[in-house]
Amino acid sequence: MTVVIRLDVMLALRKMKSKDLATAIGATEANLSKLKSGSMKGVKFETLDKICEVLDCQPGDILVHVPNTQKQDK
């Protein structure tokens, strides 16, 4: 099982820069970059809530589950 972070997709759809999102949610650009790259081990629901509020989206728009069968096909 893999969870893919699609934050960069949502930012592009909303025509928003990472810097602007970081400022809006009170996070650092470095932490947002780690989240976008998937190198962060977790995210607080509070942070996810802020991201969804600013980007006007649902958590499922940002976090996508990819079953192992799909991962092996690549």
N, C-alpha and C positions, 0 to 999 in steps of 0.2 A: 504494500500500500504506500502510495506517495500522495502528499498534499502539495499542489502547485500553487504558488502565490502569483496572482494575476494583477497585482497592484499597478504595474507599469502599463497594462492594457487599460485599466480604468482611468489612470491619469491621462493617457493619450485621448481616450474617448471624451474626457471632460476638458481637454486642452489646458491642463494644469501642470505646472512644474513641481517636481519633488520638493523644492525649496519652499514653495508657497504652501504645499500641504503640511510640511513639517512645521512651519510657522503657525498655521491654522490649528493644528492639533497639539501644539506645545511639545514637539519632539525635536530631536536633533536630526540634521540631514544624514549624519552617519548612521544613526539607528534606523532611519527610514530606508536607507540604502541596503542595510543588512537584511531588513525585512523583504525588500524587493528581490534581492538575490537569493533568498531562501536560506541564508546562512544563520539566521536567528533561530534559536530552538523553540521559541514560543512568543506569543503576543497576548497581552492582557485584554480581557473583554472590554475594558474601559477604553483602551487605545483603538481597538477594532470598532467600537461604537462611534468614536470621534471620527475615524476615517470614513465610515459609512455615512455619517451625518454630513460631512463636508463634501464628499463625492456623490451624495444622494444615490446610494446604492445599498444592496444587501450584502451580508457577509459571503454568501454564495457567489457573488460576482467577483469576489477577491480570492477566496479560497476554493480550490477545485480538487476533488478527490479523483485520483487516477488509479484504477485497479492494477494489480500486478500484471495481469494478462496484457493490458495495453502497453505497459512499460516494456515488457519483453519483446513485443512486436517491433519496436523501434530499432 
